Amino acid sequence: MSKPEREVRPTGQAERSVRFSTVSDMEVEPLYTAEDLPGGAEERIGLPGEFPYTRGVYPSMYRGRLWTMRQFAGFGTAEDTNARFRFLLDHGQTGLSTAFDMPTLMGYDADHPRAQGEVGREGVAVSSLVDMRALFAGIQLDRVTTSMTINCTASVLLAMYLAVAEEQGVPWTALGGTIQNDMLKEFIAQKEWICPPEPSLRIMIDMMEFCSREAPRWHPVSISGYHIREAGSTAVQELAFTIADGITYVEAALKRGLSIDAFAPRLSFFFNLHNDFLEEVAKLRAARRLWATIMRDRFGARDPRSLRLRTHAQTAGVSLTAQQPLNNVVRVTVQALAGILGGVQSLHTNSLDETLALPSEQAVMVALRTQQILAEESGVTNTIDPLGGSWAVEALTDRIEAEARTYLARIDELGGMVRAIEAGYPQREIAEAAYRYQQQIEQGEKTVVGVNRHQVPEERPPDLLRVPLDLEGRQVDRVRRVKRERNGTAAREALARVRAAAESGENLMPPLVAAVRALTTVGEIADVYREVFGVYRDPAWL
């Protein structure tokens, strides 16, 4: 029986006079049945731990091991963030996740004029190896996994992390963790860059090559859709542009001469979890199936580990509201549950006060407890892929995959993701989607509780974390003292070696590790990148 012929409302009841669509504006059918799934559905869905991994990358999923609970942390000085790390570890967090301040993200030391007013404000200030030592003081790096959310200066921060491990007596082969290092999504969405796309891609592939040889448990890139979604994309755009970035990285690594099954198992992903529960579950399922198929059929990967899309996820910061901030606890719970039922490998839950300030200790505790309650009280971890076989979920999964493939074909027509970025294609698509969504909110077609419906006249903001005003001066003094007291000759020679490697095409990581050991700074190394590779200018602003 075709869909128009079947009775979709057996009760005969009238529907509410609203438009039924997802957050991403996909129309939702009133009822799904087996007829919504085309032939071959059983093969497309598969079993957990088996190609095409729609139902999960591991056979036992959370019955075997829970996801890593990795709360984002970083503010003030390295000592401040070290204290927050210890607090989270003491309360059951199972992995560290590091946020850096804007100067560190952009390649400026705390004493640079452009850093003024931003030091330690939205993440931890790290200018030299001295800061990195303090950041992980008392934390044995072979006993935790660490995520670092940093991109254009990722190579420098990874070098510092390796140097700290070395000082602790921890072999690099024992280090587990991830550094974001996804420069293409910076050009698309987040806009934190130094060099143009091509040299940025070269630095990233240097890191992949180095880690595959020297730190095989370390993930040298987290291919990130999170910031694409935060910029206003739809779920389909987030998936498509993220996979397109991943394809570009794989092609660049193969061009370098790396074997697909030598590096692909260490690729990881990072997705956003927005408010539309079923859409987010379906997006994650479609992502796994799409990646597995591309890796096998387009790139000839044979190792099953190369086919598995393993992903971190974070609840949607853009969905949080400053109005009635306690409501954010509910939003985060729904989003986290979508991630869990979607099969993520690690998860960050946002704090209720993050639209107002950096998370307070109490808010972080609630966010962590949200994960723990879902893991240990809700029962959802008892069944592997409990939503698998749902006609609605499987139909949404098929649709999201198909629409993402349409975007991927268009990007291929444009000559790949780098060319598409240079032409402004993904940027325009995201901007248009963000504009449509904002219009829907302003016109009342989409509801944001507390913002355009169910408002209250007065609210008292919760206690907020406030970074001391004198912090910046203390961090400036520290970096200046490092520059003053280090061996200046050794530092200059180390920077010269970094420059030579940048100019010659030699892998940058060995000279970078030597340079940070000599106490050269993030800003000094970034200046070498600026001088050798040039500074990128967004074509939208030229």
MONOR-V720749 format. One record per backbone hydrogen bond with DSSP energy under -0.5 kcal/mol. CO is the residue of the C=O (numbers start at 1). NH is the residue of the N-H. E is the energy in kcal/mol with one decimal. If there is no record, write none. Layout:
co->CO nh->NH e->E
co->CO nh->NH e->E
This chain:
co->2 nh->5 e->-0.9
co->2 nh->6 e->-1.1
co->3 nh->6 e->-0.7
co->6 nh->8 e->-0.8
co->9 nh->12 e->-1.8
co->16 nh->18 e->-1.9
co->18 nh->20 e->-0.6
co->19 nh->21 e->-1.0
co->20 nh->28 e->-2.2
co->22 nh->25 e->-1.9
co->25 nh->27 e->-0.5
co->26 nh->22 e->-2.2
co->33 nh->36 e->-2.0
co->34 nh->37 e->-1.5
co->36 nh->38 e->-0.6
co->38 nh->41 e->-0.7
co->40 nh->44 e->-2.1
co->41 nh->45 e->-2.5
co->42 nh->46 e->-2.6
co->45 nh->55 e->-0.6
co->47 nh->50 e->-1.9
co->50 nh->53 e->-3.0
co->53 nh->56 e->-1.3
co->56 nh->49 e->-2.7
co->60 nh->63 e->-2.1
co->60 nh->64 e->-0.5
co->61 nh->64 e->-1.3
co->61 nh->65 e->-2.0
co->68 nh->70 e->-0.8
co->68 nh->347 e->-2.6
co->69 nh->71 e->-0.6
co->69 nh->94 e->-1.6
co->69 nh->95 e->-1.1
co->71 nh->97 e->-0.7
co->73 nh->99 e->-2.3
co->76 nh->125 e->-2.2
co->77 nh->81 e->-2.0
co->78 nh->82 e->-2.4
co->79 nh->83 e->-1.9
co->80 nh->84 e->-1.6
co->81 nh->85 e->-2.9
co->82 nh->86 e->-2.3
co->83 nh->87 e->-2.1
co->84 nh->88 e->-2.5
co->85 nh->89 e->-2.7
co->86 nh->90 e->-2.4
co->87 nh->91 e->-1.0
co->88 nh->93 e->-2.5
co->89 nh->92 e->-1.4
co->96 nh->147 e->-2.4
co->97 nh->73 e->-2.4
co->97 nh->99 e->-0.5
co->98 nh->149 e->-2.3
co->99 nh->124 e->-2.8
co->101 nh->105 e->-2.4
co->102 nh->106 e->-2.2
co->103 nh->107 e->-0.8
co->103 nh->108 e->-3.1
co->104 nh->107 e->-0.7
co->109 nh->112 e->-1.9
co->112 nh->115 e->-1.8
co->113 nh->116 e->-1.2
co->115 nh->118 e->-2.4
co->115 nh->119 e->-0.7
co->118 nh->121 e->-1.7
co->118 nh->122 e->-0.5
co->120 nh->76 e->-2.6
co->124 nh->101 e->-2.3
co->124 nh->126 e->-0.6
co->127 nh->522 e->-2.5
co->128 nh->131 e->-0.8
co->128 nh->132 e->-1.6
co->129 nh->133 e->-2.5
co->130 nh->134 e->-1.7
co->131 nh->135 e->-2.3
co->132 nh->136 e->-1.5
co->134 nh->137 e->-1.0
co->136 nh->139 e->-2.0
co->138 nh->140 e->-0.6
co->140 nh->143 e->-2.0
co->141 nh->176 e->-0.5
co->144 nh->176 e->-0.6
co->145 nh->96 e->-2.6
co->146 nh->178 e->-2.4
co->147 nh->98 e->-3.1
co->148 nh->150 e->-1.3
co->148 nh->180 e->-2.7
co->149 nh->100 e->-0.6
co->150 nh->181 e->-2.5
co->151 nh->154 e->-1.9
co->153 nh->156 e->-0.5
co->153 nh->157 e->-1.9
co->154 nh->158 e->-2.7
co->155 nh->159 e->-1.8
co->156 nh->160 e->-2.1
co->157 nh->161 e->-2.3
co->158 nh->162 e->-2.6
co->159 nh->163 e->-2.1
co->160 nh->164 e->-2.4
co->161 nh->165 e->-2.3
co->162 nh->166 e->-2.3
co->163 nh->167 e->-2.1
co->164 nh->168 e->-1.8
co->165 nh->169 e->-0.6
co->165 nh->170 e->-2.8
co->166 nh->169 e->-1.1
co->169 nh->171 e->-0.6
co->171 nh->174 e->-2.0
co->172 nh->175 e->-1.5
co->176 nh->146 e->-1.5
co->177 nh->219 e->-3.1
co->178 nh->148 e->-2.2
co->180 nh->222 e->-2.9
co->181 nh->183 e->-1.0
co->182 nh->186 e->-0.6
co->183 nh->186 e->-0.5
co->183 nh->187 e->-1.6
co->184 nh->188 e->-1.6
co->185 nh->189 e->-3.0
co->185 nh->190 e->-1.4
co->186 nh->191 e->-2.7
co->191 nh->193 e->-0.6
co->194 nh->536 e->-2.5
co->196 nh->200 e->-1.9
co->197 nh->201 e->-2.6
co->198 nh->202 e->-2.0
co->199 nh->203 e->-2.3
co->200 nh->204 e->-2.0
co->201 nh->205 e->-2.2
co->202 nh->206 e->-2.1
co->203 nh->207 e->-1.7
co->204 nh->208 e->-1.9
co->205 nh->209 e->-2.8
co->206 nh->210 e->-2.5
co->207 nh->211 e->-2.8
co->208 nh->212 e->-2.2
co->209 nh->213 e->-0.9
co->210 nh->213 e->-0.7
co->210 nh->214 e->-3.2
co->211 nh->215 e->-1.3
co->215 nh->218 e->-2.1
co->217 nh->177 e->-0.9
co->218 nh->220 e->-0.8
co->219 nh->179 e->-1.9
co->221 nh->223 e->-0.6
co->221 nh->268 e->-1.3
co->222 nh->224 e->-0.6
co->223 nh->225 e->-0.6
co->223 nh->270 e->-2.0
co->225 nh->229 e->-2.3
co->226 nh->230 e->-2.2
co->227 nh->231 e->-1.5
co->228 nh->233 e->-1.5
co->229 nh->232 e->-1.8
co->234 nh->238 e->-2.5
co->235 nh->239 e->-2.3
co->236 nh->240 e->-3.1
co->237 nh->241 e->-2.8
co->238 nh->242 e->-1.7
co->239 nh->243 e->-2.5
co->240 nh->244 e->-2.4
co->241 nh->245 e->-2.0
co->242 nh->246 e->-2.2
co->243 nh->247 e->-2.5
co->244 nh->248 e->-2.0
co->245 nh->249 e->-2.2
co->246 nh->250 e->-2.4
co->247 nh->251 e->-2.6
co->248 nh->252 e->-2.2
co->249 nh->253 e->-2.4
co->250 nh->254 e->-2.4
co->251 nh->255 e->-2.2
co->252 nh->256 e->-1.6
co->253 nh->257 e->-0.6
co->253 nh->258 e->-2.1
co->254 nh->257 e->-1.0
co->259 nh->262 e->-1.7
co->259 nh->263 e->-1.2
co->260 nh->264 e->-2.4
co->263 nh->266 e->-1.8
co->264 nh->267 e->-1.7
co->268 nh->223 e->-3.0
co->269 nh->312 e->-2.6
co->270 nh->225 e->-3.2
co->270 nh->226 e->-1.2
co->271 nh->314 e->-1.8
co->272 nh->274 e->-0.5
co->273 nh->316 e->-2.1
co->275 nh->277 e->-1.1
co->276 nh->280 e->-2.3
co->277 nh->281 e->-2.1
co->278 nh->282 e->-2.6
co->279 nh->283 e->-2.2
co->280 nh->284 e->-1.9
co->281 nh->285 e->-1.8
co->282 nh->286 e->-2.8
co->283 nh->287 e->-2.3
co->284 nh->288 e->-1.8
co->285 nh->289 e->-1.9
co->286 nh->290 e->-2.8
co->287 nh->291 e->-2.5
co->288 nh->292 e->-2.4
co->289 nh->293 e->-2.0
co->290 nh->294 e->-2.3
co->291 nh->295 e->-2.9
co->292 nh->296 e->-1.9
co->293 nh->297 e->-3.0
co->294 nh->298 e->-2.2
co->294 nh->299 e->-1.3
co->295 nh->301 e->-2.7
co->296 nh->300 e->-0.7
co->303 nh->306 e->-1.8
co->303 nh->307 e->-0.7
co->304 nh->307 e->-1.0
co->304 nh->308 e->-0.8
co->307 nh->309 e->-0.6
co->308 nh->310 e->-1.1
co->310 nh->269 e->-2.1
co->311 nh->345 e->-3.0
co->311 nh->346 e->-1.2
co->312 nh->271 e->-2.2
co->313 nh->348 e->-2.2
co->314 nh->273 e->-1.8
co->315 nh->317 e->-0.6
co->316 nh->319 e->-1.0
co->317 nh->320 e->-1.3
co->322 nh->325 e->-0.6
co->324 nh->327 e->-2.3
co->325 nh->328 e->-1.6
co->326 nh->329 e->-1.5
co->326 nh->330 e->-0.6
co->327 nh->330 e->-0.7
co->327 nh->331 e->-1.8
co->328 nh->332 e->-2.8
co->329 nh->333 e->-1.8
co->330 nh->334 e->-2.3
co->331 nh->335 e->-2.5
co->332 nh->336 e->-2.9
co->333 nh->337 e->-2.3
co->334 nh->338 e->-1.8
co->335 nh->339 e->-1.9
co->336 nh->340 e->-2.4
co->337 nh->341 e->-2.8
co->338 nh->342 e->-1.3
co->339 nh->343 e->-0.6
co->339 nh->344 e->-1.8
co->340 nh->343 e->-1.1
co->345 nh->68 e->-2.5
co->346 nh->313 e->-1.4
co->347 nh->70 e->-2.4
co->348 nh->315 e->-1.8
co->348 nh->350 e->-0.5
co->351 nh->354 e->-1.5
co->353 nh->356 e->-1.7
co->353 nh->357 e->-1.7
co->358 nh->465 e->-0.8
co->360 nh->364 e->-2.4
co->361 nh->365 e->-2.0
co->362 nh->366 e->-2.0
co->363 nh->367 e->-2.2
co->364 nh->368 e->-2.5
co->365 nh->369 e->-2.8
co->366 nh->370 e->-1.9
co->367 nh->371 e->-1.2
co->368 nh->372 e->-2.0
co->369 nh->373 e->-2.9
co->370 nh->374 e->-2.1
co->371 nh->375 e->-2.4
co->372 nh->376 e->-2.6
co->373 nh->377 e->-2.6
co->373 nh->378 e->-1.4
co->379 nh->382 e->-1.4
co->383 nh->386 e->-0.6
co->385 nh->388 e->-1.6
co->387 nh->390 e->-2.1
co->390 nh->394 e->-3.0
co->391 nh->395 e->-2.2
co->392 nh->396 e->-2.3
co->393 nh->397 e->-2.5
co->394 nh->398 e->-2.4
co->395 nh->399 e->-2.2
co->396 nh->400 e->-2.8
co->397 nh->401 e->-2.3
co->398 nh->402 e->-2.4
co->399 nh->403 e->-2.6
co->400 nh->404 e->-2.2
co->401 nh->405 e->-2.2
co->402 nh->406 e->-1.4
co->403 nh->407 e->-1.5
co->404 nh->408 e->-2.4
co->405 nh->409 e->-2.3
co->406 nh->410 e->-1.7
co->407 nh->411 e->-2.3
co->408 nh->412 e->-2.3
co->409 nh->413 e->-2.0
co->410 nh->414 e->-1.5
co->411 nh->416 e->-2.5
co->412 nh->415 e->-1.3
co->416 nh->420 e->-2.2
co->417 nh->421 e->-2.7
co->418 nh->422 e->-2.4
co->419 nh->423 e->-1.7
co->420 nh->425 e->-2.4
co->421 nh->424 e->-1.3
co->424 nh->428 e->-2.1
co->425 nh->429 e->-2.2
co->426 nh->430 e->-2.3
co->427 nh->431 e->-2.3
co->428 nh->432 e->-2.5
co->429 nh->433 e->-1.9
co->430 nh->434 e->-2.8
co->431 nh->435 e->-2.2
co->432 nh->436 e->-2.2
co->433 nh->437 e->-2.3
co->434 nh->438 e->-2.3
co->435 nh->439 e->-2.2
co->436 nh->440 e->-2.1
co->437 nh->441 e->-1.9
co->438 nh->442 e->-2.6
co->439 nh->443 e->-2.3
co->440 nh->445 e->-1.9
co->440 nh->446 e->-1.6
co->441 nh->444 e->-1.2
co->448 nh->451 e->-2.5
co->448 nh->452 e->-1.9
co->448 nh->453 e->-1.0
co->453 nh->450 e->-3.7
co->459 nh->461 e->-0.6
co->468 nh->471 e->-1.4
co->469 nh->472 e->-0.5
co->470 nh->474 e->-1.7
co->471 nh->475 e->-2.4
co->472 nh->476 e->-2.6
co->473 nh->477 e->-2.3
co->474 nh->478 e->-1.8
co->475 nh->479 e->-2.3
co->476 nh->480 e->-2.2
co->477 nh->481 e->-2.1
co->478 nh->482 e->-2.2
co->479 nh->483 e->-2.1
co->480 nh->484 e->-1.9
co->481 nh->485 e->-2.6
co->482 nh->486 e->-1.7
co->486 nh->488 e->-1.1
co->487 nh->491 e->-2.2
co->488 nh->492 e->-2.4
co->489 nh->493 e->-2.4
co->490 nh->494 e->-2.2
co->491 nh->495 e->-2.2
co->492 nh->496 e->-1.9
co->493 nh->497 e->-1.7
co->494 nh->498 e->-1.8
co->495 nh->499 e->-2.4
co->496 nh->500 e->-2.4
co->497 nh->501 e->-2.2
co->498 nh->502 e->-2.5
co->499 nh->503 e->-2.3
co->500 nh->504 e->-2.2
co->501 nh->505 e->-1.9
co->501 nh->506 e->-0.6
co->507 nh->511 e->-0.5
co->508 nh->512 e->-1.9
co->509 nh->513 e->-2.6
co->510 nh->514 e->-2.0
co->511 nh->515 e->-2.0
co->512 nh->516 e->-2.5
co->513 nh->517 e->-1.8
co->514 nh->518 e->-1.3
co->515 nh->520 e->-2.1
co->516 nh->519 e->-1.7
co->521 nh->525 e->-2.2
co->522 nh->526 e->-2.6
co->523 nh->527 e->-2.0
co->524 nh->528 e->-1.3
co->525 nh->529 e->-1.9
co->526 nh->530 e->-2.5
co->527 nh->531 e->-2.3
co->528 nh->532 e->-2.6
co->529 nh->533 e->-2.8
co->529 nh->534 e->-0.6
co->530 nh->534 e->-1.2
co->538 nh->541 e->-2.2
co->539 nh->542 e->-0.8
